[in-house]
Amino acid sequence: MLSRHTLTVVLIVLTAALGSGRVLAVLPTAISYQGSLSDLGNPAQGPYDLQFQLYDAPAGGSAITGLVNAADVPVQGGVFTV
């Protein structure tokens, strides 16, 4: 038979384990990104097909994601958000 103390510890551990799973399940898997785009030196306007890829360093890094395509992204005054 488990003592009251042991049972309490087991319940706390189980609650923590189950609770942490719920927290991880609601974390988003996408990010928002806003950037600027110019076309021949002027702010771009209209829909553009864009491609994105994340790297582990600002320059000379390695890709940490696959290529992500975003079709017909609206660009207004050179600004877009995906």
PyMOL Python script that loads the backbone (N, CA, C, O; Angstrom):
from pymol import cmd

cmd.read_pdbstr("""\
ATOM      1  N   MET A   1       0.832  -1.171   0.000  1.00  0.00           N
ATOM      2  CA  MET A   1       0.000   0.000   0.000  1.00  0.00           C
ATOM      3  C   MET A   1       0.884   1.244   0.000  1.00  0.00           C
ATOM      4  O   MET A   1       1.859   1.320   0.747  1.00  0.00           O
ATOM      5  N   LEU A   2       0.541   2.210  -0.835  1.00  0.00           N
ATOM      6  CA  LEU A   2       1.303   3.453  -0.899  1.00  0.00           C
ATOM      7  C   LEU A   2       0.966   4.347   0.281  1.00  0.00           C
ATOM      8  O   LEU A   2      -0.188   4.455   0.694  1.00  0.00           O
ATOM      9  N   SER A   3       1.999   4.985   0.813  1.00  0.00           N
ATOM     10  CA  SER A   3       1.747   5.933   1.897  1.00  0.00           C
ATOM     11  C   SER A   3       1.101   7.191   1.330  1.00  0.00           C
ATOM     12  O   SER A   3       1.149   7.430   0.123  1.00  0.00           O
ATOM     13  N   ARG A   4       0.512   7.972   2.182  1.00  0.00           N
ATOM     14  CA  ARG A   4      -0.159   9.204   1.760  1.00  0.00           C
ATOM     15  C   ARG A   4       0.853  10.142   1.091  1.00  0.00           C
ATOM     16  O   ARG A   4       0.537  10.781   0.087  1.00  0.00           O
ATOM     17  N   HIS A   5       2.065  10.227   1.643  1.00  0.00           N
ATOM     18  CA  HIS A   5       3.109  11.093   1.087  1.00  0.00           C
ATOM     19  C   HIS A   5       3.499  10.631  -0.322  1.00  0.00           C
ATOM     20  O   HIS A   5       3.601  11.451  -1.235  1.00  0.00           O
ATOM     21  N   THR A   6       3.713   9.337  -0.499  1.00  0.00           N
ATOM     22  CA  THR A   6       4.090   8.795  -1.807  1.00  0.00           C
ATOM     23  C   THR A   6       2.983   9.028  -2.822  1.00  0.00           C
ATOM     24  O   THR A   6       3.256   9.403  -3.962  1.00  0.00           O
ATOM     25  N   LEU A   7       1.751   8.812  -2.425  1.00  0.00           N
ATOM     26  CA  LEU A   7       0.618   9.029  -3.313  1.00  0.00           C
ATOM     27  C   LEU A   7       0.525  10.497  -3.731  1.00  0.00           C
ATOM     28  O   LEU A   7       0.238  10.798  -4.890  1.00  0.00           O
ATOM     29  N   THR A   8       0.764  11.398  -2.795  1.00  0.00           N
ATOM     30  CA  THR A   8       0.738  12.832  -3.101  1.00  0.00           C
ATOM     31  C   THR A   8       1.816  13.186  -4.117  1.00  0.00           C
ATOM     32  O   THR A   8       1.555  13.922  -5.068  1.00  0.00           O
ATOM     33  N   VAL A   9       3.019  12.669  -3.925  1.00  0.00           N
ATOM     34  CA  VAL A   9       4.123  12.937  -4.854  1.00  0.00           C
ATOM     35  C   VAL A   9       3.794  12.391  -6.238  1.00  0.00           C
ATOM     36  O   VAL A   9       4.029  13.070  -7.238  1.00  0.00           O
ATOM     37  N   VAL A  10       3.258  11.190  -6.312  1.00  0.00           N
ATOM     38  CA  VAL A  10       2.895  10.588  -7.597  1.00  0.00           C
ATOM     39  C   VAL A  10       1.836  11.433  -8.300  1.00  0.00           C
ATOM     40  O   VAL A  10       1.937  11.667  -9.505  1.00  0.00           O
ATOM     41  N   LEU A  11       0.836  11.890  -7.575  1.00  0.00           N
ATOM     42  CA  LEU A  11      -0.211  12.725  -8.169  1.00  0.00           C
ATOM     43  C   LEU A  11       0.343  14.058  -8.664  1.00  0.00           C
ATOM     44  O   LEU A  11      -0.067  14.543  -9.718  1.00  0.00           O
ATOM     45  N   ILE A  12       1.261  14.648  -7.924  1.00  0.00           N
ATOM     46  CA  ILE A  12       1.873  15.913  -8.355  1.00  0.00           C
ATOM     47  C   ILE A  12       2.666  15.705  -9.639  1.00  0.00           C
ATOM     48  O   ILE A  12       2.568  16.509 -10.566  1.00  0.00           O
ATOM     49  N   VAL A  13       3.444  14.641  -9.699  1.00  0.00           N
ATOM     50  CA  VAL A  13       4.244  14.356 -10.901  1.00  0.00           C
ATOM     51  C   VAL A  13       3.340  14.100 -12.098  1.00  0.00           C
ATOM     52  O   VAL A  13       3.604  14.615 -13.184  1.00  0.00           O
ATOM     53  N   LEU A  14       2.287  13.320 -11.927  1.00  0.00           N
ATOM     54  CA  LEU A  14       1.362  13.048 -13.028  1.00  0.00           C
ATOM     55  C   LEU A  14       0.654  14.314 -13.491  1.00  0.00           C
ATOM     56  O   LEU A  14       0.491  14.536 -14.691  1.00  0.00           O
ATOM     57  N   THR A  15       0.238  15.135 -12.552  1.00  0.00           N
ATOM     58  CA  THR A  15      -0.422  16.392 -12.909  1.00  0.00           C
ATOM     59  C   THR A  15       0.525  17.294 -13.687  1.00  0.00           C
ATOM     60  O   THR A  15       0.128  17.899 -14.683  1.00  0.00           O
ATOM     61  N   ALA A  16       1.769  17.387 -13.242  1.00  0.00           N
ATOM     62  CA  ALA A  16       2.756  18.215 -13.941  1.00  0.00           C
ATOM     63  C   ALA A  16       3.019  17.678 -15.343  1.00  0.00           C
ATOM     64  O   ALA A  16       3.115  18.449 -16.298  1.00  0.00           O
ATOM     65  N   ALA A  17       3.136  16.365 -15.466  1.00  0.00           N
ATOM     66  CA  ALA A  17       3.401  15.767 -16.779  1.00  0.00           C
ATOM     67  C   ALA A  17       2.240  15.992 -17.731  1.00  0.00           C
ATOM     68  O   ALA A  17       2.450  16.340 -18.893  1.00  0.00           O
ATOM     69  N   LEU A  18       1.035  15.801 -17.258  1.00  0.00           N
ATOM     70  CA  LEU A  18      -0.137  16.007 -18.115  1.00  0.00           C
ATOM     71  C   LEU A  18      -0.326  17.479 -18.441  1.00  0.00           C
ATOM     72  O   LEU A  18      -0.688  17.823 -19.566  1.00  0.00           O
ATOM     73  N   GLY A  19      -0.089  18.338 -17.484  1.00  0.00           N
ATOM     74  CA  GLY A  19      -0.233  19.772 -17.705  1.00  0.00           C
ATOM     75  C   GLY A  19       0.770  20.300 -18.702  1.00  0.00           C
ATOM     76  O   GLY A  19       0.430  21.147 -19.528  1.00  0.00           O
ATOM     77  N   SER A  20       2.016  19.814 -18.647  1.00  0.00           N
ATOM     78  CA  SER A  20       3.028  20.292 -19.587  1.00  0.00           C
ATOM     79  C   SER A  20       2.703  19.843 -21.000  1.00  0.00           C
ATOM     80  O   SER A  20       3.032  20.551 -21.952  1.00  0.00           O
ATOM     81  N   GLY A  21       2.073  18.698 -21.167  1.00  0.00           N
ATOM     82  CA  GLY A  21       1.663  18.243 -22.496  1.00  0.00           C
ATOM     83  C   GLY A  21       0.626  19.160 -23.101  1.00  0.00           C
ATOM     84  O   GLY A  21       0.646  19.418 -24.304  1.00  0.00           O
ATOM     85  N   ARG A  22      -0.275  19.653 -22.281  1.00  0.00           N
ATOM     86  CA  ARG A  22      -1.293  20.581 -22.773  1.00  0.00           C
ATOM     87  C   ARG A  22      -0.672  21.901 -23.191  1.00  0.00           C
ATOM     88  O   ARG A  22      -1.079  22.486 -24.194  1.00  0.00           O
ATOM     89  N   VAL A  23       0.299  22.374 -22.442  1.00  0.00           N
ATOM     90  CA  VAL A  23       0.962  23.631 -22.788  1.00  0.00           C
ATOM     91  C   VAL A  23       1.676  23.479 -24.125  1.00  0.00           C
ATOM     92  O   VAL A  23       1.585  24.363 -24.977  1.00  0.00           O
ATOM     93  N   LEU A  24       2.374  22.384 -24.314  1.00  0.00           N
ATOM     94  CA  LEU A  24       3.083  22.167 -25.571  1.00  0.00           C
ATOM     95  C   LEU A  24       2.121  22.019 -26.740  1.00  0.00           C
ATOM     96  O   LEU A  24       2.444  22.416 -27.859  1.00  0.00           O
ATOM     97  N   ALA A  25       0.963  21.462 -26.498  1.00  0.00           N
ATOM     98  CA  ALA A  25       0.010  21.233 -27.576  1.00  0.00           C
ATOM     99  C   ALA A  25      -0.573  22.531 -28.115  1.00  0.00           C
ATOM    100  O   ALA A  25      -1.023  22.561 -29.261  1.00  0.00           O
ATOM    101  N   VAL A  26      -0.580  23.601 -27.333  1.00  0.00           N
ATOM    102  CA  VAL A  26      -1.178  24.847 -27.787  1.00  0.00           C
ATOM    103  C   VAL A  26      -0.148  25.846 -28.309  1.00  0.00           C
ATOM    104  O   VAL A  26      -0.519  26.946 -28.720  1.00  0.00           O
ATOM    105  N   LEU A  27       1.121  25.493 -28.302  1.00  0.00           N
ATOM    106  CA  LEU A  27       2.131  26.389 -28.851  1.00  0.00           C
ATOM    107  C   LEU A  27       1.963  26.487 -30.361  1.00  0.00           C
ATOM    108  O   LEU A  27       1.749  25.468 -31.018  1.00  0.00           O
ATOM    109  N   PRO A  28       2.054  27.689 -30.928  1.00  0.00           N
ATOM    110  CA  PRO A  28       1.883  27.835 -32.371  1.00  0.00           C
ATOM    111  C   PRO A  28       3.057  27.231 -33.131  1.00  0.00           C
ATOM    112  O   PRO A  28       4.185  27.199 -32.639  1.00  0.00           O
ATOM    113  N   THR A  29       2.774  26.758 -34.326  1.00  0.00           N
ATOM    114  CA  THR A  29       3.823  26.197 -35.173  1.00  0.00           C
ATOM    115  C   THR A  29       4.137  27.124 -36.335  1.00  0.00           C
ATOM    116  O   THR A  29       4.887  26.753 -37.239  1.00  0.00           O
ATOM    117  N   ALA A  30       3.579  28.312 -36.324  1.00  0.00           N
ATOM    118  CA  ALA A  30       3.809  29.281 -37.393  1.00  0.00           C
ATOM    119  C   ALA A  30       4.213  30.615 -36.780  1.00  0.00           C
ATOM    120  O   ALA A  30       3.921  30.899 -35.619  1.00  0.00           O
ATOM    121  N   ILE A  31       4.883  31.416 -37.578  1.00  0.00           N
ATOM    122  CA  ILE A  31       5.266  32.754 -37.145  1.00  0.00           C
ATOM    123  C   ILE A  31       4.737  33.765 -38.148  1.00  0.00           C
ATOM    124  O   ILE A  31       4.473  33.431 -39.304  1.00  0.00           O
ATOM    125  N   SER A  32       4.586  34.994 -37.700  1.00  0.00           N
ATOM    126  CA  SER A  32       4.240  36.088 -38.605  1.00  0.00           C
ATOM    127  C   SER A  32       5.525  36.815 -38.972  1.00  0.00           C
ATOM    128  O   SER A  32       6.447  36.917 -38.162  1.00  0.00           O
ATOM    129  N   TYR A  33       5.576  37.315 -40.187  1.00  0.00           N
ATOM    130  CA  TYR A  33       6.755  38.046 -40.641  1.00  0.00           C
ATOM    131  C   TYR A  33       6.291  39.234 -41.468  1.00  0.00           C
ATOM    132  O   TYR A  33       5.441  39.093 -42.346  1.00  0.00           O
ATOM    133  N   GLN A  34       6.847  40.396 -41.188  1.00  0.00           N
ATOM    134  CA  GLN A  34       6.539  41.585 -41.979  1.00  0.00           C
ATOM    135  C   GLN A  34       7.838  42.090 -42.581  1.00  0.00           C
ATOM    136  O   GLN A  34       8.865  42.168 -41.908  1.00  0.00           O
ATOM    137  N   GLY A  35       7.774  42.429 -43.859  1.00  0.00           N
ATOM    138  CA  GLY A  35       8.968  42.907 -44.535  1.00  0.00           C
ATOM    139  C   GLY A  35       8.638  43.977 -45.545  1.00  0.00           C
ATOM    140  O   GLY A  35       7.480  44.346 -45.741  1.00  0.00           O
ATOM    141  N   SER A  36       9.679  44.465 -46.180  1.00  0.00           N
ATOM    142  CA  SER A  36       9.488  45.469 -47.227  1.00  0.00           C
ATOM    143  C   SER A  36      10.050  44.933 -48.532  1.00  0.00           C
ATOM    144  O   SER A  36      11.009  44.162 -48.545  1.00  0.00           O
ATOM    145  N   LEU A  37       9.439  45.352 -49.620  1.00  0.00           N
ATOM    146  CA  LEU A  37       9.797  44.855 -50.941  1.00  0.00           C
ATOM    147  C   LEU A  37       9.817  46.021 -51.912  1.00  0.00           C
ATOM    148  O   LEU A  37       8.879  46.815 -51.975  1.00  0.00           O
ATOM    149  N   SER A  38      10.905  46.110 -52.670  1.00  0.00           N
ATOM    150  CA  SER A  38      10.966  47.161 -53.692  1.00  0.00           C
ATOM    151  C   SER A  38      11.084  46.519 -55.065  1.00  0.00           C
ATOM    152  O   SER A  38      11.584  45.404 -55.211  1.00  0.00           O
ATOM    153  N   ASP A  39      10.616  47.243 -56.056  1.00  0.00           N
ATOM    154  CA  ASP A  39      10.645  46.787 -57.442  1.00  0.00           C
ATOM    155  C   ASP A  39      11.262  47.911 -58.264  1.00  0.00           C
ATOM    156  O   ASP A  39      10.654  48.967 -58.446  1.00  0.00           O
ATOM    157  N   LEU A  40      12.465  47.677 -58.755  1.00  0.00           N
ATOM    158  CA  LEU A  40      13.218  48.688 -59.503  1.00  0.00           C
ATOM    159  C   LEU A  40      13.407  49.966 -58.682  1.00  0.00           C
ATOM    160  O   LEU A  40      13.319  51.074 -59.210  1.00  0.00           O
ATOM    161  N   GLY A  41      13.668  49.792 -57.376  1.00  0.00           N
ATOM    162  CA  GLY A  41      13.927  50.920 -56.499  1.00  0.00           C
ATOM    163  C   GLY A  41      12.696  51.609 -55.948  1.00  0.00           C
ATOM    164  O   GLY A  41      12.815  52.526 -55.135  1.00  0.00           O
ATOM    165  N   ASN A  42      11.527  51.191 -56.370  1.00  0.00           N
ATOM    166  CA  ASN A  42      10.280  51.789 -55.891  1.00  0.00           C
ATOM    167  C   ASN A  42       9.543  50.797 -54.998  1.00  0.00           C
ATOM    168  O   ASN A  42       9.698  49.587 -55.164  1.00  0.00           O
ATOM    169  N   PRO A  43       8.735  51.295 -54.043  1.00  0.00           N
ATOM    170  CA  PRO A  43       7.955  50.374 -53.210  1.00  0.00           C
ATOM    171  C   PRO A  43       7.046  49.499 -54.076  1.00  0.00           C
ATOM    172  O   PRO A  43       6.309  49.999 -54.925  1.00  0.00           O
ATOM    173  N   ALA A  44       7.112  48.194 -53.846  1.00  0.00           N
ATOM    174  CA  ALA A  44       6.291  47.259 -54.622  1.00  0.00           C
ATOM    175  C   ALA A  44       4.819  47.445 -54.282  1.00  0.00           C
ATOM    176  O   ALA A  44       4.465  47.875 -53.184  1.00  0.00           O
ATOM    177  N   GLN A  45       3.977  47.113 -55.244  1.00  0.00           N
ATOM    178  CA  GLN A  45       2.530  47.244 -55.077  1.00  0.00           C
ATOM    179  C   GLN A  45       1.857  46.083 -55.792  1.00  0.00           C
ATOM    180  O   GLN A  45       2.229  45.747 -56.917  1.00  0.00           O
ATOM    181  N   GLY A  46       0.862  45.463 -55.144  1.00  0.00           N
ATOM    182  CA  GLY A  46       0.117  44.380 -55.773  1.00  0.00           C
ATOM    183  C   GLY A  46       0.506  43.021 -55.218  1.00  0.00           C
ATOM    184  O   GLY A  46       1.278  42.935 -54.263  1.00  0.00           O
ATOM    185  N   PRO A  47      -0.030  41.951 -55.816  1.00  0.00           N
ATOM    186  CA  PRO A  47       0.255  40.596 -55.325  1.00  0.00           C
ATOM    187  C   PRO A  47       1.612  40.083 -55.829  1.00  0.00           C
ATOM    188  O   PRO A  47       1.973  40.294 -56.987  1.00  0.00           O
ATOM    189  N   TYR A  48       2.347  39.414 -54.954  1.00  0.00           N
ATOM    190  CA  TYR A  48       3.640  38.819 -55.300  1.00  0.00           C
ATOM    191  C   TYR A  48       3.689  37.397 -54.770  1.00  0.00           C
ATOM    192  O   TYR A  48       3.101  37.096 -53.731  1.00  0.00           O
ATOM    193  N   ASP A  49       4.391  36.522 -55.484  1.00  0.00           N
ATOM    194  CA  ASP A  49       4.682  35.174 -55.002  1.00  0.00           C
ATOM    195  C   ASP A  49       6.030  35.243 -54.289  1.00  0.00           C
ATOM    196  O   ASP A  49       7.030  35.637 -54.890  1.00  0.00           O
ATOM    197  N   LEU A  50       6.063  34.861 -53.009  1.00  0.00           N
ATOM    198  CA  LEU A  50       7.277  34.965 -52.206  1.00  0.00           C
ATOM    199  C   LEU A  50       7.698  33.593 -51.705  1.00  0.00           C
ATOM    200  O   LEU A  50       6.873  32.688 -51.578  1.00  0.00           O
ATOM    201  N   GLN A  51       8.998  33.443 -51.420  1.00  0.00           N
ATOM    202  CA  GLN A  51       9.538  32.224 -50.832  1.00  0.00           C
ATOM    203  C   GLN A  51      10.345  32.606 -49.599  1.00  0.00           C
ATOM    204  O   GLN A  51      11.039  33.623 -49.591  1.00  0.00           O
ATOM    205  N   PHE A  52      10.248  31.778 -48.554  1.00  0.00           N
ATOM    206  CA  PHE A  52      10.947  32.033 -47.302  1.00  0.00           C
ATOM    207  C   PHE A  52      11.645  30.769 -46.832  1.00  0.00           C
ATOM    208  O   PHE A  52      11.202  29.653 -47.099  1.00  0.00           O
ATOM    209  N   GLN A  53      12.758  30.977 -46.117  1.00  0.00           N
ATOM    210  CA  GLN A  53      13.461  29.870 -45.484  1.00  0.00           C
ATOM    211  C   GLN A  53      14.207  30.426 -44.271  1.00  0.00           C
ATOM    212  O   GLN A  53      14.836  31.480 -44.362  1.00  0.00           O
ATOM    213  N   LEU A  54      14.142  29.728 -43.143  1.00  0.00           N
ATOM    214  CA  LEU A  54      14.819  30.167 -41.925  1.00  0.00           C
ATOM    215  C   LEU A  54      16.218  29.576 -41.847  1.00  0.00           C
ATOM    216  O   LEU A  54      16.448  28.423 -42.213  1.00  0.00           O
ATOM    217  N   TYR A  55      17.159  30.404 -41.354  1.00  0.00           N
ATOM    218  CA  TYR A  55      18.552  29.992 -41.193  1.00  0.00           C
ATOM    219  C   TYR A  55      18.969  30.160 -39.740  1.00  0.00           C
ATOM    220  O   TYR A  55      18.338  30.903 -38.988  1.00  0.00           O
ATOM    221  N   ASP A  56      20.033  29.470 -39.349  1.00  0.00           N
ATOM    222  CA  ASP A  56      20.492  29.534 -37.964  1.00  0.00           C
ATOM    223  C   ASP A  56      21.472  30.669 -37.698  1.00  0.00           C
ATOM    224  O   ASP A  56      21.969  30.795 -36.579  1.00  0.00           O
ATOM    225  N   ALA A  57      21.761  31.497 -38.694  1.00  0.00           N
ATOM    226  CA  ALA A  57      22.658  32.643 -38.523  1.00  0.00           C
ATOM    227  C   ALA A  57      22.279  33.719 -39.534  1.00  0.00           C
ATOM    228  O   ALA A  57      21.740  33.404 -40.596  1.00  0.00           O
ATOM    229  N   PRO A  58      22.553  34.993 -39.219  1.00  0.00           N
ATOM    230  CA  PRO A  58      22.203  36.082 -40.139  1.00  0.00           C
ATOM    231  C   PRO A  58      22.935  36.001 -41.485  1.00  0.00           C
ATOM    232  O   PRO A  58      22.397  36.421 -42.509  1.00  0.00           O
ATOM    233  N   ALA A  59      24.154  35.464 -41.482  1.00  0.00           N
ATOM    234  CA  ALA A  59      24.922  35.326 -42.727  1.00  0.00           C
ATOM    235  C   ALA A  59      25.734  34.036 -42.660  1.00  0.00           C
ATOM    236  O   ALA A  59      26.306  33.709 -41.620  1.00  0.00           O
ATOM    237  N   GLY A  60      25.780  33.309 -43.767  1.00  0.00           N
ATOM    238  CA  GLY A  60      26.582  32.097 -43.836  1.00  0.00           C
ATOM    239  C   GLY A  60      26.064  30.936 -43.007  1.00  0.00           C
ATOM    240  O   GLY A  60      26.807  29.995 -42.733  1.00  0.00           O
ATOM    241  N   GLY A  61      24.805  30.987 -42.605  1.00  0.00           N
ATOM    242  CA  GLY A  61      24.242  29.932 -41.767  1.00  0.00           C
ATOM    243  C   GLY A  61      23.700  28.767 -42.577  1.00  0.00           C
ATOM    244  O   GLY A  61      23.756  28.753 -43.807  1.00  0.00           O
ATOM    245  N   SER A  62      23.180  27.805 -41.858  1.00  0.00           N
ATOM    246  CA  SER A  62      22.561  26.629 -42.471  1.00  0.00           C
ATOM    247  C   SER A  62      21.047  26.738 -42.356  1.00  0.00           C
ATOM    248  O   SER A  62      20.523  27.238 -41.361  1.00  0.00           O
ATOM    249  N   ALA A  63      20.353  26.266 -43.383  1.00  0.00           N
ATOM    250  CA  ALA A  63      18.888  26.283 -43.373  1.00  0.00           C
ATOM    251  C   ALA A  63      18.377  25.363 -42.271  1.00  0.00           C
ATOM    252  O   ALA A  63      18.860  24.241 -42.115  1.00  0.00           O
ATOM    253  N   ILE A  64      17.392  25.847 -41.504  1.00  0.00           N
ATOM    254  CA  ILE A  64      16.805  25.021 -40.445  1.00  0.00           C
ATOM    255  C   ILE A  64      15.354  24.662 -40.754  1.00  0.00           C
ATOM    256  O   ILE A  64      14.705  23.965 -39.973  1.00  0.00           O
ATOM    257  N   THR A  65      14.844  25.137 -41.890  1.00  0.00           N
ATOM    258  CA  THR A  65      13.504  24.769 -42.347  1.00  0.00           C
ATOM    259  C   THR A  65      13.562  24.514 -43.840  1.00  0.00           C
ATOM    260  O   THR A  65      14.534  24.861 -44.511  1.00  0.00           O
ATOM    261  N   GLY A  66      12.519  23.908 -44.340  1.00  0.00           N
ATOM    262  CA  GLY A  66      12.379  23.776 -45.776  1.00  0.00           C
ATOM    263  C   GLY A  66      11.902  25.091 -46.373  1.00  0.00           C
ATOM    264  O   GLY A  66      11.561  26.023 -45.644  1.00  0.00           O
ATOM    265  N   LEU A  67      11.880  25.163 -47.675  1.00  0.00           N
ATOM    266  CA  LEU A  67      11.416  26.347 -48.381  1.00  0.00           C
ATOM    267  C   LEU A  67       9.902  26.465 -48.230  1.00  0.00           C
ATOM    268  O   LEU A  67       9.177  25.493 -48.444  1.00  0.00           O
ATOM    269  N   VAL A  68       9.424  27.656 -47.860  1.00  0.00           N
ATOM    270  CA  VAL A  68       7.996  27.912 -47.687  1.00  0.00           C
ATOM    271  C   VAL A  68       7.552  28.866 -48.783  1.00  0.00           C
ATOM    272  O   VAL A  68       8.115  29.951 -48.929  1.00  0.00           O
ATOM    273  N   ASN A  69       6.547  28.471 -49.553  1.00  0.00           N
ATOM    274  CA  ASN A  69       6.017  29.305 -50.630  1.00  0.00           C
ATOM    275  C   ASN A  69       4.772  30.035 -50.156  1.00  0.00           C
ATOM    276  O   ASN A  69       3.916  29.457 -49.485  1.00  0.00           O
ATOM    277  N   ALA A  70       4.678  31.304 -50.508  1.00  0.00           N
ATOM    278  CA  ALA A  70       3.493  32.109 -50.195  1.00  0.00           C
ATOM    279  C   ALA A  70       3.055  32.769 -51.497  1.00  0.00           C
ATOM    280  O   ALA A  70       3.739  33.654 -52.011  1.00  0.00           O
ATOM    281  N   ALA A  71       1.921  32.340 -52.026  1.00  0.00           N
ATOM    282  CA  ALA A  71       1.439  32.837 -53.318  1.00  0.00           C
ATOM    283  C   ALA A  71       0.509  34.027 -53.133  1.00  0.00           C
ATOM    284  O   ALA A  71      -0.243  34.108 -52.162  1.00  0.00           O
ATOM    285  N   ASP A  72       0.580  34.941 -54.082  1.00  0.00           N
ATOM    286  CA  ASP A  72      -0.318  36.104 -54.135  1.00  0.00           C
ATOM    287  C   ASP A  72      -0.365  36.887 -52.822  1.00  0.00           C
ATOM    288  O   ASP A  72      -1.441  37.228 -52.331  1.00  0.00           O
ATOM    289  N   VAL A  73       0.804  37.164 -52.266  1.00  0.00           N
ATOM    290  CA  VAL A  73       0.885  37.948 -51.030  1.00  0.00           C
ATOM    291  C   VAL A  73       0.625  39.408 -51.375  1.00  0.00           C
ATOM    292  O   VAL A  73       1.318  39.965 -52.227  1.00  0.00           O
ATOM    293  N   PRO A  74      -0.359  40.046 -50.734  1.00  0.00           N
ATOM    294  CA  PRO A  74      -0.626  41.452 -51.031  1.00  0.00           C
ATOM    295  C   PRO A  74       0.494  42.347 -50.496  1.00  0.00           C
ATOM    296  O   PRO A  74       0.890  42.250 -49.334  1.00  0.00           O
ATOM    297  N   VAL A  75       0.990  43.216 -51.370  1.00  0.00           N
ATOM    298  CA  VAL A  75       2.030  44.176 -50.997  1.00  0.00           C
ATOM    299  C   VAL A  75       1.467  45.567 -51.243  1.00  0.00           C
ATOM    300  O   VAL A  75       1.044  45.890 -52.353  1.00  0.00           O
ATOM    301  N   GLN A  76       1.465  46.386 -50.198  1.00  0.00           N
ATOM    302  CA  GLN A  76       0.937  47.747 -50.315  1.00  0.00           C
ATOM    303  C   GLN A  76       1.998  48.725 -49.836  1.00  0.00           C
ATOM    304  O   GLN A  76       2.458  48.646 -48.697  1.00  0.00           O
ATOM    305  N   GLY A  77       2.379  49.636 -50.700  1.00  0.00           N
ATOM    306  CA  GLY A  77       3.405  50.608 -50.347  1.00  0.00           C
ATOM    307  C   GLY A  77       4.725  49.963 -50.000  1.00  0.00           C
ATOM    308  O   GLY A  77       5.505  50.515 -49.224  1.00  0.00           O
ATOM    309  N   GLY A  78       4.986  48.789 -50.570  1.00  0.00           N
ATOM    310  CA  GLY A  78       6.226  48.070 -50.327  1.00  0.00           C
ATOM    311  C   GLY A  78       6.213  47.185 -49.095  1.00  0.00           C
ATOM    312  O   GLY A  78       7.201  46.501 -48.828  1.00  0.00           O
ATOM    313  N   VAL A  79       5.119  47.175 -48.330  1.00  0.00           N
ATOM    314  CA  VAL A  79       5.057  46.407 -47.081  1.00  0.00           C
ATOM    315  C   VAL A  79       4.171  45.176 -47.266  1.00  0.00           C
ATOM    316  O   VAL A  79       3.087  45.252 -47.844  1.00  0.00           O
ATOM    317  N   PHE A  80       4.661  44.037 -46.758  1.00  0.00           N
ATOM    318  CA  PHE A  80       3.874  42.802 -46.790  1.00  0.00           C
ATOM    319  C   PHE A  80       3.943  42.128 -45.429  1.00  0.00           C
ATOM    320  O   PHE A  80       4.874  42.357 -44.658  1.00  0.00           O
ATOM    321  N   THR A  81       2.958  41.304 -45.145  1.00  0.00           N
ATOM    322  CA  THR A  81       2.922  40.503 -43.918  1.00  0.00           C
ATOM    323  C   THR A  81       2.453  39.104 -44.279  1.00  0.00           C
ATOM    324  O   THR A  81       1.445  38.925 -44.963  1.00  0.00           O
ATOM    325  N   VAL A  82       3.204  38.115 -43.805  1.00  0.00           N
ATOM    326  CA  VAL A  82       2.813  36.712 -44.006  1.00  0.00           C
ATOM    327  C   VAL A  82       2.791  36.011 -42.670  1.00  0.00           C
ATOM    328  O   VAL A  82       2.487  34.820 -42.603  1.00  0.00           O
TER     329      VAL A  82
END
""", "prot")
cmd.dss("prot")
cmd.show_as("cartoon", "prot")
cmd.util.cbc("prot")
cmd.orient("prot")
